[in-house]
């Protein structure tokens, strides 16, 4: 509210004297005590706030005990409910998205809290996330978590992680946003906060699998493998697939992982090899020339050449991943089954 409006409201008090102010304040305080028994918390809040305002106009300190329980806009409960990841007591809530690639930038969680409530600390969020993940992963994944710690793997949480990959749409080069559920580089894992412990644990399995893969595997093969391991883990726990179509019916109608669907998904969403025009080993798109629009392709032997762009050409962005500042580190010593 602009300060001029606040001053105008003060002037509308019609010039009562100091003695009249005090008398009126005493009457309001007395009535508020009785009104609580009759009219309930809402009236008590309003009368108490009015009394505090009168004493404030006189420049006289007043007791505010109890008023902190009064919410804004008539909400005597004190504000909105917090998201599960903000509240350690709600860390076991199984609700939320099951998407492996979900996530829109909703800001830094440590800077957001309902009116009248203190922001939830990063430590409290880390503890809630850890508690929820352990509830899902223990005791079955005890060895997996121990291996991550022994390898020196780290985990940091963010509200969103987005890559903007260049792609040729048939007429021009544009960008293809890739909202990632997690990413891994040299043992440094970064996850979004899904809000559902089952999905958070699922990302631990996926990105943790990447951290354990040999460097000799191709990028596309690594994704095939990680998505397969993740879906097997979800299937064993009665969880739905991370992506639609990742399941099929096997003999006798038994649900099983759809390997072909995983490969099709990875091929469409991740940078991969492209056929060689000469019939040689597969090649990879490296970048494009912003002036000519030509696609720059790297041969299997490391040399490069240029060619006219083809619709669907894309490559992983060379720019830093987009994510909110900060991040919430997870203590890997605590992310262990008892």
Buried (B, 14 or more C-beta within 10 A) or exposed (E): EEEEEEEEEEEEEEEBEEEEBBEBBEEBBEEBEEBBEEEEEBBBBBBBEBBBBBBEBEEEEBEEEEBEBBBEEEBBEBBEEBBBBBBBEBBBBBEBBBBBBBBEBEEBBBEBBBEBBEBBEBEBBBBBBBBBBBBBBBEEBBEBBBBBBEEEBBBBBBBBBBBBBBBBBEEEBEBBEBBBBBBBEEBBBBBBBBBBBBBBBBBBBBBBBBBBBEEEEEEBEBBBBBBBBBBEBBBEEEBEBBBEEBBBEEEEEEEEBBBEBBBEBBBEBBBBBBEEEEEEEEBBBBBBEEEEEBBBBBBEEEEEEEEEBEEEBBBBBEEEBBBBEBBBEBBBEEBBBE
